[in-house]
């Protein structure tokens, strides 16, 4: 499992700890806020500060990637946060915000503790529900011209496999970046494996969006989704040169994610 499905909405498992922590923070603060109203405003402010600082930390660590297109800093739906920075910011802001109200400061420890516990439980639950890591399977797909292409033939260096469909909005948003990375990086192989659609439809989409199809592959029977246990699009899997899975991500990815994924696939820190 890569995501929790609520009707048409799919929530990636890696978002579960953060959502659980925020929910616990707000619920606990609301309960305590009946006698300490100041904590209601504090909870919203603290959550915002934590998210902004966690995002800012990730952007700072990956600034060379974001510098080329700074507006992508605002694309928070792609993920990219440093939790430890967010936690530190939340604690510092709490102390500053409530420093003159000792009782409220002490009471704020309850929502913070609840958030921390929820984050830990959410992390454990996401790990338990996630698909077990498996090596790259022996799977053959097709190029746009109809030639067979075995995924394992691309091993030897980092391999990024992205499962997508033309009807998927997040897939469409990330496609320009992924096709550009595929064409510009000779040290990594990027394969964009379309799931369950006919060649004509895929070609039409690529033409309408002016996208190169060199990295696009076809999988009309969606065998990759079955073999890789993918239940949400887009899903990106990153393998090292020996075919071992090093990263798995459901949802839209950023250029920073790809940059860090390549480093991890090479065994770099």
C-alpha positions as CSV (number, residue, x, y, z in Angstrom):
1,X,0.0,0.0,0.0
2,X,1.3,3.5,-1.0
3,X,-1.7,5.6,0.0
4,X,-4.8,5.7,2.1
5,X,-7.9,6.0,-0.2
6,X,-10.8,8.1,0.9
7,X,-13.1,7.9,-2.1
8,X,-11.4,9.8,-5.0
9,X,-8.8,11.2,-2.5
10,X,-5.5,9.4,-2.0
11,X,-3.3,10.4,0.9
12,X,0.3,9.2,0.6
13,X,1.4,7.2,3.6
14,X,4.4,9.4,4.1
15,X,2.0,12.3,4.9
16,X,0.2,10.2,7.6
17,X,2.6,11.1,10.5
18,X,2.3,14.8,9.9
19,X,-1.5,14.8,9.5
20,X,-1.8,12.7,12.7
21,X,0.4,15.1,14.6
22,X,-1.5,18.2,13.5
23,X,-4.8,16.5,14.3
24,X,-3.6,15.6,17.8
25,X,-2.2,19.1,18.4
26,X,-5.5,20.8,17.4
27,X,-7.8,18.4,19.3
28,X,-5.7,18.5,22.5
29,X,-5.4,22.3,22.3
30,X,-9.2,22.7,21.7
31,X,-10.0,20.6,24.8
32,X,-7.6,22.5,27.0
33,X,-8.5,25.8,25.4
34,X,-11.9,25.6,27.1
35,X,-10.2,26.9,30.2
36,X,-7.2,28.4,28.6
37,X,-8.5,30.2,25.4
38,X,-5.0,31.5,24.6
39,X,-4.0,28.0,23.6
40,X,-6.4,27.9,20.6
41,X,-4.6,30.7,18.8
42,X,-1.3,29.3,19.9
43,X,-2.0,25.9,18.3
44,X,-2.7,27.3,14.9
45,X,0.3,29.6,15.0
46,X,2.6,26.9,16.2
47,X,1.5,24.5,13.4
48,X,2.1,27.2,10.8
49,X,5.5,28.1,12.2
50,X,6.5,24.4,12.3
51,X,5.4,23.8,8.7
52,X,7.1,26.9,7.3
53,X,10.3,26.3,9.1
54,X,10.4,22.6,8.1
55,X,9.8,23.6,4.5
56,X,12.4,26.3,4.7
57,X,15.0,23.9,6.1
58,X,14.4,21.5,3.2
59,X,14.7,24.3,0.6
60,X,17.9,25.6,2.2
61,X,19.5,22.1,2.1
62,X,18.5,21.8,-1.6
63,X,18.8,25.4,-2.7
64,X,21.0,24.7,-5.8
65,X,18.0,22.7,-7.1
66,X,15.4,25.3,-6.3
67,X,17.6,28.3,-7.4
68,X,16.9,27.5,-11.1
69,X,13.2,28.0,-10.6
70,X,12.5,29.6,-7.2
71,X,8.7,29.6,-7.6
72,X,8.8,25.8,-7.0
73,X,9.6,26.6,-3.4
74,X,5.9,27.2,-3.0
75,X,4.9,23.8,-4.4
76,X,4.4,22.3,-1.0
77,X,2.1,19.6,-2.3
78,X,5.2,17.9,-3.7
79,X,6.5,17.3,-0.2
80,X,9.9,18.3,1.0
81,X,10.1,19.1,4.8
82,X,12.6,18.5,7.5
83,X,10.6,17.4,10.6
84,X,13.3,18.0,13.2
85,X,13.6,21.6,12.1
86,X,9.8,22.0,12.4
87,X,9.8,20.4,15.8
88,X,12.6,22.7,17.1
89,X,10.8,25.7,15.6
90,X,7.5,24.7,17.3
91,X,9.2,24.4,20.7
92,X,11.0,27.7,20.4
93,X,7.9,29.5,19.2
94,X,5.9,28.0,22.1
95,X,8.4,29.3,24.7
96,X,8.5,32.8,23.1
97,X,4.7,33.0,22.6
98,X,3.8,31.9,26.1
99,X,6.8,33.1,28.1
100,X,4.8,35.6,30.1
101,X,2.0,33.1,30.9
102,X,3.5,30.3,33.0
103,X,0.4,28.3,33.4
104,X,-0.4,28.3,29.7
105,X,3.2,27.5,28.9
106,X,3.0,24.4,31.1
107,X,-0.4,23.4,29.7
108,X,0.9,23.7,26.1
109,X,3.1,20.7,26.9
110,X,0.0,18.5,26.7
111,X,-0.9,19.2,23.1
112,X,2.8,19.1,22.1
113,X,3.2,15.7,23.8
114,X,0.0,14.5,22.1
115,X,1.4,15.7,18.7
116,X,4.7,13.9,19.3
117,X,3.0,10.7,20.3
118,X,0.7,10.9,17.2
119,X,3.6,11.5,15.0
120,X,5.4,8.4,16.3
121,X,2.2,6.3,16.0
122,X,1.6,7.6,12.5
123,X,5.2,6.8,11.5
124,X,4.9,3.2,12.8
125,X,1.5,2.8,11.1
126,X,2.8,4.1,7.8
127,X,5.7,1.7,8.0
128,X,3.5,-1.2,8.8
129,X,1.1,-0.5,5.9
130,X,3.8,0.2,3.4
131,X,4.6,-2.3,0.7
132,X,7.6,-4.4,1.6
133,X,10.7,-3.4,-0.4
134,X,11.3,-5.7,-3.3
135,X,14.1,-5.8,-5.9
136,X,13.4,-4.7,-9.5
137,X,11.2,-7.4,-11.1
138,X,11.9,-9.1,-14.4
139,X,9.4,-7.0,-16.3
140,X,9.4,-6.1,-20.0
141,X,7.5,-3.0,-21.3
142,X,7.3,-1.3,-24.7
143,X,8.8,1.8,-26.2
144,X,6.5,4.1,-28.1
145,X,7.6,2.4,-31.3
146,X,6.5,-0.9,-30.0
147,X,9.9,-2.4,-29.2
148,X,10.2,-4.6,-26.0
149,X,12.3,-3.1,-23.3
150,X,13.2,-5.0,-20.1
151,X,13.6,-2.9,-17.0
152,X,16.5,-4.9,-15.7
153,X,18.5,-4.1,-18.9
154,X,18.8,-0.5,-17.5
155,X,20.6,-1.5,-14.3
156,X,24.2,-0.6,-13.7
157,X,23.4,2.9,-12.4
158,X,20.5,4.6,-10.6
159,X,17.2,3.7,-12.2
160,X,14.0,5.8,-11.6
161,X,10.7,4.1,-12.6
162,X,7.6,6.3,-12.6
163,X,4.2,4.8,-13.1
164,X,1.7,7.3,-14.5
165,X,-1.4,7.8,-16.7
166,X,-2.6,10.7,-18.9
167,X,-5.8,11.2,-16.9
168,X,-3.9,11.7,-13.6
169,X,-3.4,15.5,-12.8
170,X,-0.4,15.1,-10.5
171,X,1.2,12.9,-13.2
172,X,0.7,15.6,-15.8
173,X,2.2,18.2,-13.5
174,X,5.4,16.3,-12.9
175,X,5.9,15.0,-16.5
176,X,7.7,18.1,-17.9
177,X,10.3,18.0,-15.1
178,X,10.7,14.2,-15.4
179,X,11.1,14.2,-19.1
180,X,13.6,17.0,-18.9
181,X,15.7,15.1,-16.2
182,X,15.6,12.0,-18.4
183,X,17.1,13.9,-21.4
184,X,19.6,16.0,-19.4
185,X,21.1,13.4,-17.1
186,X,23.3,10.8,-18.6
187,X,24.2,9.3,-15.2
188,X,20.7,8.1,-14.4
189,X,18.0,6.3,-16.3
190,X,14.4,7.6,-16.0
191,X,11.6,5.4,-17.3
192,X,8.1,6.8,-17.3
193,X,5.9,3.7,-17.6
194,X,2.4,4.5,-18.6
195,X,-0.3,2.3,-17.1
196,X,-3.1,0.8,-19.0
197,X,-3.5,3.2,-22.0
198,X,-3.1,2.7,-25.7
199,X,-0.2,4.0,-27.7
200,X,-2.3,6.4,-29.7
201,X,-3.6,8.2,-26.6
202,X,-0.1,8.4,-25.0
203,X,1.3,9.8,-28.2
204,X,-1.5,12.4,-28.5
205,X,-0.9,13.5,-24.9
206,X,2.9,13.9,-25.4
207,X,2.3,15.8,-28.6
208,X,-0.2,18.2,-27.1
209,X,2.1,19.0,-24.2
210,X,5.2,19.2,-26.4
211,X,7.0,16.5,-24.4
212,X,9.7,14.2,-25.6
213,X,8.8,10.5,-25.5
214,X,12.3,9.0,-25.3
215,X,11.8,8.0,-21.7
216,X,8.2,7.0,-22.0
217,X,7.3,3.3,-21.9
218,X,4.0,1.5,-22.4
219,X,2.4,-1.1,-20.2
220,X,-1.1,-1.7,-21.6
221,X,-2.0,-4.5,-19.1
222,X,-0.7,-2.5,-16.1
223,X,1.6,-5.4,-15.2
224,X,4.0,-3.0,-13.5
225,X,1.3,-1.8,-11.1
226,X,0.6,-5.5,-10.1
227,X,4.3,-6.6,-9.8
228,X,5.4,-3.4,-8.0
229,X,2.2,-3.4,-5.8
230,X,1.3,0.2,-6.8
231,X,-2.2,1.4,-5.9
232,X,-1.9,5.1,-6.6
233,X,-0.6,7.3,-9.4
234,X,1.9,8.7,-9.8
235,X,4.2,6.4,-7.9
236,X,8.0,6.7,-8.3
237,X,10.4,3.9,-7.4
238,X,14.2,4.4,-7.2
239,X,16.6,1.6,-7.6
240,X,20.3,1.4,-7.2
241,X,22.6,-0.1,-9.9
242,X,22.0,-3.7,-8.6
243,X,18.2,-3.4,-8.7
244,X,17.6,-2.8,-5.0
245,X,14.8,-0.5,-4.1
246,X,16.1,2.5,-2.2
247,X,13.1,4.9,-2.3
248,X,9.4,4.6,-3.0
249,X,7.1,7.6,-3.2
250,X,3.4,7.9,-4.0
251,X,2.3,11.3,-5.3
252,X,3.9,14.1,-7.3
253,X,7.7,14.5,-6.9
254,X,9.9,17.5,-7.1
255,X,13.2,18.1,-8.8
256,X,14.8,18.1,-5.3
257,X,13.3,14.7,-4.6
258,X,14.8,13.3,-7.8
259,X,18.2,14.9,-6.9
260,X,18.2,13.4,-3.5
261,X,17.0,10.0,-4.8
262,X,19.9,9.8,-7.3
263,X,22.3,10.5,-4.5
264,X,20.8,7.8,-2.3
265,X,20.8,5.3,-5.1
266,X,24.5,5.9,-5.4
267,X,25.0,5.4,-1.7
268,X,25.9,9.1,-1.1
269,X,24.8,11.0,1.9
